[in-house]
Amino acid sequence: MTRPLKIAVADDEPDMREYFEKILPHMGHEVVAVCEDGKQLVEQAQATHPDLIITDIKMPKLDGIEAANIIAAECPLPVILVSGYLDPELIRRAEDDHVLAYLVKPIKRNDLEASIAIAMRRFEQFQQLRSESTNLAQAYEDRRLIERAKSALMKLGNLDEQSAFVRLQKIAIQKQLRLVDVARSVLLTAEVIAPPASIPPASRLS
């Protein structure tokens, strides 16, 4: 179960704001800010310091992706984006590291709970990478590398995401290596034993 979180929400639709205000406390979380547009979300995030942001994409003044980018530039936070429909262009814009989940309206409680759990787990993994890296730019690159190594292990070992990540961690501890170095080795091995189309070549990851 996800620990209780302070959550800032933003949506230009009153019924969605009301939904988040009601459902999130029932899930054990605290709603610390309820915003109508992206500009307000930026201001409230700076004032309330939430653990997580849930924001609609298309809003007045600033859209949710623009607001998330501004917030992340000052203080990285996990972000769940919400949209009325699945748009490939929006997904492409949302591929930054702080955007960790994408929900399509109408939002069911089970889907919301799962997205929050996934977003927080991935953000914690990213924070671990930041502590291992000498700078933030390297942390972003390391995270992408580890995500690809996890995917390779999931395909080759028929593992779920968490099991693949735990396996990477165990190897790193046993070999006294950084997690990113283990990921690089996994991808090099996978490139040799798997069909070329199924695993991204490690040579393209730098």
N, C-alpha and C positions, 0 to 999 in steps of 0.2 A: 504493500500500500504506500502511495506517495505521502511524504511528510506534509503537514499543514504548510501552506504557502501564502504569501502575500501576493495578490494578483491584481494587475491593472488591466481593465478591459476598455475597448473602444469600438463603437459601432454607431453609424448615423441613424440606425433604425431603433426607435424607442423600445419596441417589443423585444429586440435582441439584447439591449442593455438590461432590461428588466429580467429577462431569462437568466443572464449571467449573474445578476445580483441575487437571484433566488437559488439557482442550482449550485453555484460554487460553495456557499456556506454549508449546504446540505452534504457536500463532499468533504467538508472539514477545512475548507480554505477561507481566507479573509479577502474580501474585495476592498482594496485600498484606494482605488480610483475608478470612476466610471466616466468615460469621455465620449464626446459627440463627434470629434474630428481628430485628424492627425496632429494638428498644432497643440491642441489641448492634451493629447496623449504625451507628447514630448515634455510639456510643462509639468504634468502630473507625475510622470516617471521620475523626473529630476527632483520633485518635491517629496515623493512617498517612498522611493527606493524599493520597488517591488521585486519579488523573486522571479516572476514570470509575467509576460505580457501576452494577452489574447486580443488580437485586433482584426477588424474587418479590413479589407484591402481598399475598396473604393469608398473614400470619404472626402468631405470638403477640406479645403486649405492644404492639407498634406494627406496623401494616401497612406495606408498602413505600412507599406514597404518603405516608403521614404521616411516615415516617422521612426520605424524600427532601425533604419540605417543611422539616423541622427543619434538615437539613444545609444546604439551599440558603439558609436565612435567615442562616446564619453565613458560608458560603462557597459561592457558586454552583458547582455541578459538573454535568456532563452525566450523565443517568440513563437507563438502559434498563430498562423494566419487563417482568416476565415473569409470565404467567398460564397457568393450566391451560385456559382457554377465553376466547373473545372475548366480552366483556361491555360493551355500550354505556355502561352507567353507570360502569364502571371507566374506560373511555376518556375519558368526560366529566370525571371527577375527575383524570385524568392529563394534562389539557391545559395544565398550567403550563409555563412556558418552559424549565425545567431538565429536564423529561421529554421526551426527544427521539426515543425509539423504543419500540416495544411488540412483544414476541414472545410467541407462543403455543406452549406445550409440545405435543409434543416438539420440541426445538430442534435444528435441523441446523447443522452447522458453517458452511455457506455463508450461511445466514440470519443467523447470529451475526456472521460477519465483515462482512456488508453492513450490519447494524444498527450495529455499532461505527463503521464508516467514516462512515455518514450522521450518527450522533449527534455524532461529533467534528467533522465539517465544519460542521454547524449550530451547534455550540457556539462554534467559532472565529468564525463569522459574527456570533453574538450578542456575543462579546467585542469584536469590532471596533465594533459599535454602542455598547457601553458606553463605549469610549474616546472616541467622538464625542459622546456625550450628557453633559449636565451632571449628571444624577443617574440612579440605577438605575431609578426608575419610568419616566422618559422612555425609557430604553433598552428596556424591555419593550414600550412602545407603538411605538417605532421598528421593532423587530424584526417585530412583527405587520404593520406597514405594508409593510415590504420583502418579507415572505413573500407578502403578497397581490399586490404588484407583480410578483414573480417568477411567481406563478401566472398573472397576466394575460398576461405576456410568453410564457409557455409555451403558453398557449391561442392567442394571436393570432399568434405567430411560429413555432409548431410546434417549440419548443425543449425540450431537456431542462433539468432544474433547474440544473445547473452552468452551462450556456451562458447561461441567463437571468440568473443572478447576475453572471456575467462581463460581460454587456452592460450591466447597471446600473452596475457598477464603471467601465467604460470611459466611459460617458456622464458619470458624476460627475467623473472625472479631466479629460475634455475640456472640460467646462463649468465646472470648478472649483466644483462644488456638493457639498453633503453627500449621502451615499447616500440618506438618508431623503427629502431634497427631490426627488431624481430619482424615487424611488419614488412620491411623491405626484403628480408630474407625469404619470408613466406611467399611474397609476390614473385621473386626470382625463381623459386622452386615451382610455383604454380604455372609459371610461364613455360617451363620445360615440359611438365607432365600433362598439361591441359591443352585442348584445342586453342589456337591463337585467338579466336574470336571471343572466347568465353572469359578470358582474364586480361585486364589491361596490362600491357607490357610495362615492367618496372622502369625501363629506360625512358618512358614518357612521363614519369611521375615527378621528375625534378623540375 
